[in-house]
Amino acid sequence: MQLNLMNAFLRPRAHHLGLRASRTFSTALVNFPKRTVPKSCLASEITSSPLHNSWLHRRCYSVVAQQKPLAPHSLEPRFFSANAFHGAAQTSRLPVLAPPAVGRWLLFSSAMVFAVIVVGGVTRLTESGLSITEWKPITGIIPPMNVEDWSVEFEKYKATPEFKLLNHSITLDEFKNIFYMEWGHRVLGRLIGIAFVVPLAYFGFRKKLTASMPIQLTGMALLIGFQGFLGWYMVKSGLEDSIMETPGAVPRVSQYRLAAHLGTAVVLYAGMLGTGLAAIKDWRYARGGSWSGSSTMNWQNVLSNPVVRRFSRFSKGLSALVFLTALSGAFVAGLDAGLLYNEFPLMGGRLAPPMNELFSFAYAKNADGSDIWWRNIFENPITVQFDHRVLAMTTYLSTCLLFAYSRRPAIRALLPPLARKSVTAAFYMANVQVLLGLATLLYLVPVPIAAAHQAGSIALLSTMVHLLVSLRRPGLAAQAWRKAGMQAKGSI
């Protein structure tokens, strides 16, 4: 009866306050206990004066509207402020936690680096890398726009050793094809720089990066700039006139500089990919999500287990082996070593070429022959291919052993789900990579298969990077946010 009287008095007031006030009042009225309604609001006489009714409306609505049920504050990071925590941790200070946008940006940047690595491989396979004889970081982004510009570029190319020794009969249209391949590779590298540096400045200015990220990402930005210089330094080695004075020499870039150029790109790719994955996983963990795909495993217990620690060391060693094998592939490409001994598993009818071929004195430059070992390893095409074979098979067998080890019931029960999936993906990718390598060798290095083989090496490395990320502990910022969130939840 009391509530009915209250509703009769307060309904007109709620109507004049609008829909929002009406909803707020009605919700509070339904959930409001009877004992909290002040007796002064219960009129003994309905037929009272208008002034009295108006006072009663204001007083009753004020009392009821202020009695709102308390709702727990949600845990939301404040990247643009001092990162004060809501709820029970209102006065505590928490470190900045990178949002998912940072992780997605890094993953997009790594995808662009992956693309430029593949395009660079195609540029090398099509012998297009020496078509542009100058390095213009700013104006070089604009290609020749008319016949006169093309004629100027073609005349510059005619002065190179590659044109004089190999492509002296090339036409202008054929020159345009190799020119655009190298130009596209360079432009893509510039786009990577812009797509990385501009968001980095934005995220840094808005304080959306965790404590360790600014140094890491700044190093990556500097590495991108160094890559541009290193790429030109590599191309310049193939434009030197000294090649014309060497009997039997073939115009090509230095295999050392090519390996440095590729190795730097691979390091940059792995850094972007690993940092991006870690940022996204830390965000999910900080907001109460699972660690490495498991909601029941405690990461402290898992990572402190001696078996898991040994598995992690093996994974890191295999990742380094994958990188080393990819790097040896750069020496194979730089020396055209894939055009020799196009058979497998034998080389000239035997498992290994003769020692006088593997370590030929023809490659030694010191009079005493003291440099015969390392020069053959890096400059002899036969030895370079043999080394690549050994590294590739070692990588494949190691991946198979790590996969078999992870399938053991005792080990499988200790590894988090994402780690098991990453090992399985690495095993499958290793098989694909071996098949691509064999096809590249047996079919005399066709461009599509050889480019896929190079892309496969980066894909295999990607699975290993994901494996290492799945076996890492959450970042300190993510741990702090999760702990504060659990405390806030427990105090409600």
C-alpha positions in Angstrom: 0.0 0.0 0.0 2.8 2.4 0.9 4.6 1.7 -2.4 1.4 2.3 -4.4 1.0 5.7 -2.7 4.6 6.6 -3.5 4.2 5.6 -7.1 1.0 7.7 -7.5 2.8 10.8 -6.1 6.0 10.4 -8.0 4.8 9.3 -11.5 4.1 12.9 -12.7 7.5 14.1 -11.6 9.3 11.3 -13.3 7.4 12.0 -16.5 8.6 15.6 -16.5 12.2 14.6 -15.8 12.3 12.7 -19.1 12.9 9.1 -20.1 16.3 8.8 -18.5 15.1 10.0 -15.1 12.1 7.9 -15.4 14.1 4.8 -16.0 16.5 5.5 -13.2 13.7 6.2 -10.8 11.7 3.1 -11.8 14.6 0.8 -11.4 15.6 2.3 -8.1 11.9 2.1 -6.9 11.5 -1.5 -7.7 14.7 -2.6 -6.0 14.3 -0.2 -3.1 13.3 -1.9 0.2 10.2 -0.7 2.0 12.0 0.2 5.1 14.1 2.8 3.4 11.2 4.9 2.3 11.0 7.8 4.8 7.8 8.1 6.7 7.7 11.8 5.9 6.9 10.9 2.3 3.8 8.9 3.3 1.0 11.4 3.1 -1.8 10.7 5.5 -4.1 12.9 3.4 -4.1 12.5 -0.4 -6.1 15.7 -0.8 -3.3 18.1 0.2 -2.3 21.4 -1.2 -0.4 21.7 -4.5 2.5 23.3 -2.7 2.7 20.4 -0.3 2.5 17.9 -3.1 5.3 19.6 -5.0 7.5 19.5 -1.9 6.7 15.9 -1.4 7.6 15.1 -5.0 11.0 16.8 -4.7 11.9 15.2 -1.4 10.8 11.7 -2.2 12.5 11.7 -5.6 15.7 13.0 -4.1 15.7 10.3 -1.5 14.9 7.5 -3.9 17.1 8.6 -6.8 20.2 8.9 -4.6 19.9 5.3 -3.4 21.5 3.7 -6.4 22.8 0.1 -6.1 26.6 0.0 -6.1 28.2 -1.5 -9.2 31.7 -2.8 -9.2 34.1 -0.6 -11.2 35.7 -2.4 -14.2 39.4 -2.6 -14.7 40.4 -0.4 -17.6 43.9 0.8 -18.3 44.4 4.6 -18.6 47.2 5.1 -21.0 46.7 8.8 -21.3 46.8 9.5 -17.6 48.8 8.4 -14.6 47.3 4.9 -15.0 45.4 5.1 -11.8 43.5 1.9 -11.0 39.7 1.8 -10.3 38.0 0.1 -7.5 40.0 -1.3 -4.6 43.3 -0.2 -6.3 42.2 3.4 -6.7 45.3 5.0 -5.2 47.8 2.5 -6.6 50.1 3.3 -9.5 50.4 0.7 -12.3 52.8 0.6 -15.2 51.7 1.3 -18.7 50.3 -1.7 -20.5 50.5 -1.7 -24.3 47.0 -2.0 -25.8 46.2 -4.5 -28.6 46.6 -1.8 -31.2 50.4 -1.8 -30.6 50.5 -5.6 -31.1 48.5 -5.4 -34.3 50.7 -2.7 -35.6 53.8 -4.7 -35.0 52.3 -7.8 -36.6 51.4 -5.7 -39.7 54.9 -4.4 -39.8 56.3 -7.9 -39.6 54.1 -9.0 -42.4 55.5 -6.1 -44.5 59.0 -7.2 -43.7 58.1 -10.8 -44.7 56.8 -9.4 -48.0 60.0 -7.4 -48.7 62.1 -10.5 -48.0 60.2 -12.5 -50.6 60.3 -9.6 -53.1 64.1 -9.3 -52.4 64.5 -13.0 -53.2 62.6 -12.6 -56.5 64.7 -9.6 -57.3 67.9 -11.6 -56.8 66.6 -14.7 -58.7 65.6 -12.5 -61.7 68.9 -10.7 -61.6 67.2 -7.4 -61.3 69.1 -6.0 -58.3 71.7 -4.2 -60.4 69.3 -2.4 -62.7 69.2 0.8 -60.6 72.7 2.2 -60.4 72.1 5.0 -57.9 70.7 5.3 -54.4 68.3 8.2 -53.9 66.4 7.7 -50.7 63.9 10.6 -51.3 63.7 11.2 -55.1 64.3 7.6 -56.0 60.7 6.8 -55.1 59.6 8.3 -58.4 60.3 6.1 -61.4 61.1 7.4 -64.9 58.0 9.1 -66.2 58.8 9.6 -69.9 60.9 8.3 -72.7 63.7 10.7 -72.0 63.9 9.6 -68.4 64.0 5.9 -69.4 66.7 6.6 -71.9 68.9 8.2 -69.2 68.4 5.3 -66.8 69.1 2.8 -69.6 72.4 4.6 -70.4 73.5 4.4 -66.8 72.8 0.6 -66.8 74.8 0.2 -70.0 77.9 1.3 -68.1 77.6 -1.5 -65.6 79.6 -4.7 -65.8 76.4 -6.7 -65.8 75.3 -5.1 -69.1 78.7 -5.5 -70.7 79.2 -9.1 -69.7 75.7 -10.6 -69.5 72.9 -8.3 -70.8 74.5 -6.5 -73.7 71.6 -7.4 -76.0 68.9 -6.4 -73.6 66.2 -4.1 -75.0 64.6 -1.1 -73.3 61.4 -2.9 -72.6 63.3 -5.8 -71.0 65.2 -3.3 -69.0 62.0 -1.8 -67.7 61.0 -5.2 -66.3 64.1 -5.6 -64.2 64.1 -1.9 -63.3 60.5 -2.1 -61.9 61.4 -5.2 -59.9 64.3 -3.5 -58.1 62.3 -0.3 -57.8 59.4 -2.1 -56.2 61.7 -3.7 -53.7 63.2 -0.3 -52.7 59.8 1.4 -52.5 58.4 -1.4 -50.3 61.4 -0.9 -48.0 60.6 2.9 -47.7 57.0 2.1 -47.0 58.0 -0.2 -44.1 60.0 2.7 -42.6 57.1 5.1 -42.8 54.6 2.5 -41.5 56.8 1.7 -38.6 58.3 5.1 -37.5 55.0 7.1 -37.7 53.0 4.8 -35.4 56.0 4.4 -33.1 56.1 8.2 -32.6 52.4 8.3 -32.0 52.3 5.4 -29.5 55.4 6.8 -27.7 53.9 10.3 -27.5 50.6 9.0 -26.1 52.4 6.8 -23.7 51.0 3.5 -24.8 54.2 1.6 -24.7 55.4 -0.6 -21.8 58.6 0.3 -20.1 60.9 -1.9 -22.2 59.3 -1.2 -25.6 60.7 2.3 -26.4 64.3 1.1 -26.5 63.4 -2.1 -28.4 61.3 -0.4 -31.0 63.7 2.5 -31.4 66.4 -0.1 -32.1 64.1 -1.7 -34.8 63.5 1.7 -36.4 67.3 2.4 -36.6 67.7 -1.1 -38.0 65.2 -0.3 -40.8 67.3 2.8 -41.7 70.5 0.7 -41.6 68.8 -1.8 -43.9 68.4 0.8 -46.6 72.1 1.7 -46.4 73.1 -1.9 -46.3 71.0 -2.7 -49.3 72.8 0.0 -51.3 76.1 -1.2 -50.0 75.3 -4.6 -51.3 74.2 -3.4 -54.7 77.3 -1.2 -55.0 79.5 -4.4 -54.8 78.0 -5.6 -58.1 78.6 -2.3 -59.9 82.4 -2.1 -59.4 84.5 -2.1 -62.5 87.1 -4.4 -60.9 84.8 -7.3 -61.9 85.8 -6.7 -65.5 89.4 -7.3 -64.7 88.9 -10.7 -63.1 89.0 -13.6 -65.6 85.8 -15.6 -65.6 84.1 -13.4 -63.1 80.3 -13.1 -63.1 78.7 -9.7 -62.2 77.0 -10.4 -58.9 76.8 -8.8 -55.5 79.0 -9.8 -52.6 77.7 -12.9 -50.9 78.9 -11.4 -47.6 76.8 -8.3 -48.0 73.9 -10.2 -49.3 73.9 -12.5 -46.2 74.2 -9.4 -44.0 71.3 -7.8 -45.8 69.1 -10.9 -45.5 70.2 -11.6 -41.9 69.4 -8.1 -40.7 65.9 -8.3 -42.3 65.3 -11.7 -40.7 66.3 -10.4 -37.3 64.0 -7.4 -37.8 61.1 -9.6 -38.8 61.6 -11.9 -35.8 61.8 -8.9 -33.4 58.6 -7.4 -34.7 56.7 -10.7 -34.7 57.8 -11.7 -31.2 57.2 -8.3 -29.7 53.8 -8.0 -31.3 52.7 -11.5 -30.2 53.9 -10.8 -26.7 52.0 -7.5 -26.5 48.7 -9.1 -27.5 49.2 -12.0 -25.1 50.1 -9.8 -22.2 47.0 -7.7 -22.8 44.8 -10.8 -22.7 46.5 -12.1 -19.6 46.3 -8.7 -17.8 42.5 -8.7 -18.3 42.1 -12.1 -16.7 42.6 -14.2 -19.8 44.4 -17.5 -20.0 48.2 -17.9 -20.2 49.5 -19.6 -23.3 46.0 -21.1 -24.1 45.5 -22.7 -20.7 43.2 -21.4 -18.0 44.2 -24.0 -15.4 48.0 -23.9 -15.7 50.1 -21.6 -13.4 52.9 -20.2 -15.5 55.2 -20.0 -12.5 54.9 -23.7 -11.9 55.2 -24.6 -15.6 58.2 -22.4 -16.4 60.1 -23.4 -13.2 59.7 -27.1 -14.1 63.2 -28.5 -15.1 61.7 -30.5 -18.0 60.0 -27.4 -19.4 63.1 -25.4 -19.0 65.1 -28.0 -20.9 62.5 -28.0 -23.6 62.7 -24.2 -23.8 66.5 -24.4 -24.2 66.1 -26.9 -27.0 63.6 -24.6 -28.7 65.9 -21.6 -28.5 68.7 -23.7 -30.0 66.5 -24.9 -32.8 65.4 -21.3 -33.5 69.1 -20.3 -33.8 69.7 -23.3 -36.1 66.8 -22.2 -38.4 68.2 -18.7 -38.6 71.7 -20.0 -39.4 70.3 -22.3 -42.1 68.4 -19.4 -43.7 71.6 -17.3 -43.5 73.6 -20.0 -45.3 70.9 -19.9 -48.0 72.0 -16.3 -48.7 75.5 -17.6 -49.5 74.0 -20.2 -51.8 72.0 -17.5 -53.7 75.0 -15.1 -53.8 77.3 -17.7 -55.4 74.6 -19.4 -57.5 75.6 -22.6 -55.7 72.2 -24.1 -56.3 73.1 -24.7 -60.0 75.8 -27.3 -59.0 75.2 -30.9 -58.0 71.5 -30.9 -58.8 70.9 -34.3 -57.2 70.0 -35.5 -53.7 71.0 -37.0 -51.4 74.3 -37.7 -53.3 76.7 -35.2 -54.7 78.5 -36.6 -57.7 77.6 -40.1 -56.7 78.8 -39.8 -53.2 77.6 -38.3 -49.9 80.2 -35.6 -50.0 82.3 -34.1 -52.8 86.1 -34.9 -52.8 88.2 -33.0 -50.3 90.1 -31.3 -53.0 86.8 -29.8 -54.2 85.5 -28.9 -50.8 88.8 -27.2 -49.7 90.4 -26.1 -53.0 93.7 -24.1 -52.8 92.3 -22.0 -55.7 90.3 -20.0 -53.2 93.2 -19.3 -50.8 94.7 -15.8 -51.1 97.5 -16.0 -48.6 100.8 -17.4 -49.9 100.9 -20.0 -47.1 97.3 -21.1 -47.6 96.3 -20.3 -44.1 93.0 -18.9 -45.2 92.0 -22.0 -47.2 89.5 -23.2 -44.6 87.3 -20.2 -44.1 87.5 -18.9 -47.7 86.2 -22.2 -49.0 83.4 -22.3 -46.5 82.2 -18.8 -47.6 83.4 -18.5 -51.2 83.5 -22.0 -52.7 80.1 -22.7 -54.3 80.6 -26.5 -53.8 81.4 -26.1 -50.1 78.6 -23.6 -49.6 76.0 -25.9 -51.1 77.3 -28.8 -49.0 77.2 -26.8 -45.8 73.6 -25.7 -46.6 72.6 -29.3 -47.1 74.1 -30.3 -43.8 72.5 -27.4 -42.0 69.1 -28.1 -43.6 69.1 -31.8 -42.7 70.3 -31.0 -39.2 67.5 -28.5 -38.8 64.9 -31.0 -40.2 66.0 -33.8 -37.9 66.2 -31.5 -34.9 62.6 -30.3 -35.6 61.4 -33.9 -35.9 63.1 -34.8 -32.6 61.6 -31.8 -30.8 58.2 -32.7 -32.1 58.5 -36.4 -31.1 59.8 -35.3 -27.6 56.7 -33.0 -27.2 54.4 -35.9 -28.0 55.6 -38.0 -25.1 52.7 -38.1 -22.5 54.9 -36.9 -19.7 56.1 -33.9 -21.7 52.7 -33.2 -23.3 51.0 -32.9 -19.9 53.5 -30.2 -18.9 53.5 -28.0 -22.0 50.8 -25.3 -22.4 48.4 -25.8 -25.4 49.9 -23.1 -27.5 53.4 -24.5 -27.2 52.2 -27.9 -28.4 50.5 -26.4 -31.3 53.6 -24.4 -32.2 55.8 -27.5 -32.2 53.3 -29.2 -34.4 53.2 -26.3 -36.8 57.0 -26.2 -36.9 57.2 -29.9 -37.7 54.7 -29.6 -40.6 56.5 -26.5 -42.0 59.8 -28.2 -41.8 58.5 -31.0 -44.0 57.2 -28.5 -46.5 60.5 -26.6 -46.5 62.5 -29.8 -47.2 60.2 -30.5 -50.2 60.6 -27.0 -51.5 64.4 -27.2 -51.1 64.6 -30.5 -53.0 62.4 -29.1 -55.8 64.6 -26.0 -56.0 67.7 -28.1 -56.3 66.4 -30.8 -58.7 64.7 -28.4 -61.1 67.7 -26.0 -61.4 66.4 -23.2 -59.2 63.1 -22.1 -60.9 62.1 -18.6 -59.7 58.6 -19.5 -58.2 59.9 -22.5 -56.3 63.1 -20.9 -55.1 61.1 -17.8 -53.9 58.7 -20.1 -52.1 61.7 -21.9 -50.6 63.0 -18.6 -49.2 59.5 -17.7 -47.9 59.3 -21.2 -46.3 62.4 -20.5 -44.3 60.8 -17.4 -42.8 57.6 -19.3 -42.1 59.5 -22.0 -40.3 61.2 -19.3 -38.2 57.8 -17.8 -37.5 56.6 -21.0 -35.9 59.7 -21.1 -33.7 59.2 -17.5 -32.6 55.6 -18.3 -31.7 56.9 -21.3 -29.7 59.3 -19.2 -27.8 56.6 -16.6 -27.1 54.2 -19.3 -25.8 56.9 -20.4 -23.3 57.7 -16.9 -21.9 56.4 -15.4 -18.7 53.9 -12.6 -18.9 55.5 -9.1 -18.8 55.8 -7.2 -15.5 53.2 -4.7 -16.5 50.7 -7.5 -17.4 51.4 -9.2 -14.1 50.8 -6.0 -12.2 47.5 -5.3 -13.9 46.3 -8.9 -13.4 47.2 -8.8 -9.7 45.5 -5.5 -9.2 42.4 -6.8 -11.1 42.2 -9.9 -8.9 42.6 -7.7 -5.7 39.9 -5.4 -6.9 37.6 -8.3 -7.7 38.2 -9.9 -4.3 37.4 -6.7 -2.5 34.0 -6.3 -4.0 
